[in-house]
Amino acid sequence: MKKKNILIITAVILSVLAIAVLSSAIYVQNIFVPKKLKPLLLESISGATARKVDIGDASFSIFKGVVLKDIKIYEQDGQKEFPGNKGLEERLGLTSLMVEGCVNLGYGRAAARACRP
């Protein structure tokens, strides 16, 4: 009888943990990344580069972290796209965002650092 109780308790605990992980992933994918992180990154990158920036798609994967696709950085006039950024894609590790509070994005002249407030 004790073994059966231990198995039931273990199954309940593992089920609760699985639901917590799944709900966290759904929250990050559907609310945090598109509604909170994407605007923060747009503002930070635009401020750091002094250029207009557009991010086409922002998604989350447990294995890849945050993936930003179709990043467009424009010339200072805001009309023409910055040369060499066609199809730009960036992966952001969540550990650096959680631990340091900052994410490095891009390279060279178009590099920027986005930090949470």
Secondary structure as GFF3:
##gff-version 3
##sequence-region A 1 117
A	DSSP	alpha_helix	2	27	.	.	.	ID=ss1
A	DSSP	pi_helix	28	37	.	.	.	ID=ss2
A	DSSP	alpha_helix	38	49	.	.	.	ID=ss3
A	DSSP	beta_strand	53	61	.	.	.	ID=ss4
A	DSSP	beta_strand	65	73	.	.	.	ID=ss5
A	DSSP	beta_strand	88	92	.	.	.	ID=ss6
A	DSSP	alpha_helix	94	99	.	.	.	ID=ss7
A	DSSP	beta_strand	102	105	.	.	.	ID=ss8
A	DSSP	three_ten_helix	108	110	.	.	.	ID=ss9
A	DSSP	beta_strand	112	115	.	.	.	ID=ss10
###
